[in-house]
Amino acid sequence: MDTKAAIFALLSVWGVGTCMALPASAQDIETETEAGDDGETSKNPLLNRVWVRADETGLPGPMHIFLQDGTLVSDSCWETYRLSEWQQVSTSRISWDEDGMKIDADIASLNEGELVLRLHRIGGSVEEQRFTAANVPYVCPDIET
């Protein structure tokens, strides 16, 4: 009986010791991740921010999120989201893959609240798109048919 109690006590100590190395909450994990960040996110206002297209139609526009890991999340209130690869070619130029087609865009303007892109279309045309940083919270309006 004493052997079983000793084994149980030993296993309990090992279990407690293992758990003590884990963060106590999700907030602790986030803090540790931020501490390990190389500062690139804070230097580049393009990254990890929800950018909403600011059209003059008054309707909610498409959204882009340029993640630091090279993933572009595109979404809108009207379509299904898309995940694409993107890259920052230079401080003033980005590109991404959309349905197998490479989209090149110049960053005409970028700050904490506004992004202006000049997309280079097939045939040499240039389309300017304006985005603003999304306000939180945000919910897409109901689609009426």
C-alpha positions in Angstrom: 0.0 0.0 0.0 2.8 2.4 0.8 4.4 1.7 -2.6 1.2 2.6 -4.4 0.9 5.8 -2.4 4.5 6.7 -3.1 4.0 6.2 -6.9 0.8 8.2 -6.8 2.6 11.0 -5.0 5.5 11.0 -7.4 3.2 11.1 -10.4 1.2 13.9 -8.9 4.4 15.9 -8.3 5.5 15.4 -11.9 2.0 16.4 -13.1 2.0 19.6 -11.0 5.6 20.4 -12.1 4.6 20.1 -15.8 1.6 22.3 -15.4 3.5 25.0 -13.6 5.6 25.6 -16.7 2.4 26.5 -18.7 1.0 30.0 -18.8 -1.9 30.5 -16.4 -4.2 32.1 -19.0 -4.6 33.1 -22.7 -3.6 36.6 -21.8 -0.2 35.3 -20.5 0.3 33.5 -23.9 -0.4 36.7 -25.8 2.0 38.7 -23.6 4.8 36.2 -24.2 4.1 36.3 -27.9 4.3 40.1 -28.0 7.5 40.1 -26.0 9.1 37.7 -28.6 8.0 39.9 -31.5 10.8 41.5 -33.4 9.0 44.9 -33.6 8.2 44.5 -37.3 4.4 44.8 -36.6 4.8 48.1 -34.7 7.0 49.5 -37.5 4.7 48.6 -40.3 1.1 49.9 -40.0 0.0 47.7 -42.9 0.4 44.5 -40.9 -2.2 42.7 -38.7 -4.9 45.4 -39.2 -8.3 45.0 -40.7 -8.5 47.4 -43.7 -12.0 48.1 -45.1 -12.5 49.4 -48.6 -13.9 53.0 -48.4 -16.1 53.2 -51.5 -18.5 56.1 -52.1 -21.5 53.7 -52.4 -22.2 53.8 -48.7 -22.2 50.0 -48.5 -19.7 48.1 -46.5 -16.7 47.4 -48.6 -14.4 44.4 -48.9 -11.8 43.9 -46.2 -8.1 42.9 -46.3 -5.9 41.8 -43.5 -2.2 41.5 -44.3 -0.8 39.1 -41.7 2.8 39.2 -40.8 3.2 35.5 -41.8 2.5 36.2 -45.5 -1.2 35.4 -45.4 -3.7 37.8 -46.9 -7.3 37.4 -45.5 -9.9 39.0 -47.9 -13.5 39.1 -46.9 -16.7 41.2 -47.4 -20.2 41.2 -46.1 -21.3 39.8 -49.5 -18.8 37.1 -50.3 -17.0 34.2 -48.7 -13.6 34.9 -47.2 -10.4 34.1 -49.2 -6.9 33.3 -47.9 -4.0 34.2 -50.3 -0.3 34.5 -50.1 1.1 38.0 -50.2 4.5 39.7 -49.9 5.9 43.2 -49.4 8.2 43.6 -52.4 9.5 46.9 -51.2 8.5 49.6 -48.7 6.1 51.0 -51.4 5.0 47.9 -53.3 3.1 44.7 -52.4 1.8 41.7 -54.4 -0.5 38.8 -53.8 -2.0 35.8 -55.6 -5.7 35.9 -56.4 -7.1 32.9 -58.2 -3.7 32.0 -59.7 -3.1 35.6 -60.9 -0.5 37.9 -59.4 -1.8 41.3 -58.3 0.8 44.0 -58.0 0.0 47.2 -56.1 1.9 50.3 -55.2 1.3 51.7 -51.7 0.4 55.3 -52.5 -0.4 56.2 -48.9 -0.2 54.4 -45.6 -0.7 55.4 -42.0 -2.4 54.1 -38.9 -5.9 54.9 -40.2 -5.7 54.9 -44.0 -4.3 52.8 -46.9 -4.3 53.8 -50.5 -3.3 51.2 -53.1 -2.8 51.6 -56.8 -3.4 48.2 -58.4 -1.8 47.4 -61.7 -4.4 45.6 -63.8 -3.9 43.5 -67.0 -3.6 45.7 -70.0 -1.7 48.4 -68.1 -4.7 50.1 -66.4 -4.2 51.3 -62.8 -7.1 51.2 -60.2 -6.8 53.2 -57.0 -8.4 51.6 -54.0 -8.9 53.4 -50.6 -9.1 51.6 -47.3 -9.7 52.8 -43.7 -8.8 50.9 -40.5 -11.9 49.0 -39.3 -13.7 50.2 -36.3 -14.3 47.6 -33.6 -16.9 46.2 -32.9 -18.3 45.8 -36.4 -21.1 43.6 -37.7 -22.1 43.3 -41.3 -25.7 44.6 -41.9 -28.4 42.1 -42.8 -28.7 41.4 -46.6 -32.2 42.2 -47.7 -33.5 40.4 -50.8 
